[in-house]
């Protein structure tokens, strides 16, 4: 636990859970996109493609979150009791 009360392990696990959820949603969108292609459903296919692109950007935004958490953890000063 960090000196200010934030548990860094819990934070990392929570961010990983968000990343995993985004990855799963992108995978489902990809599977649905292929299903719509089989039936020439172009309009919903384009929506699913846009969703996949946005989810890919969201995952890219989280890339390196472990290092960011560690850097933030190390940069926060300690609390000193007086």
C-alpha angles and dihedrals in degrees: 000000000000120000091252093055101261113130104221094198091055091047091051092048091050093050089047089053090054090048092048091049091052090048091051093048090050090050092051090048090051092051091048091048090057090048091053091048090057089060099038093247096158100166097055089037090059090050091051091048090052090049091050091051092050092047090050089053090049091053091047089052090058094049110125095018091141091060091045092053091049093048092049091046091053095045097054112096122236124257112244122202115219 
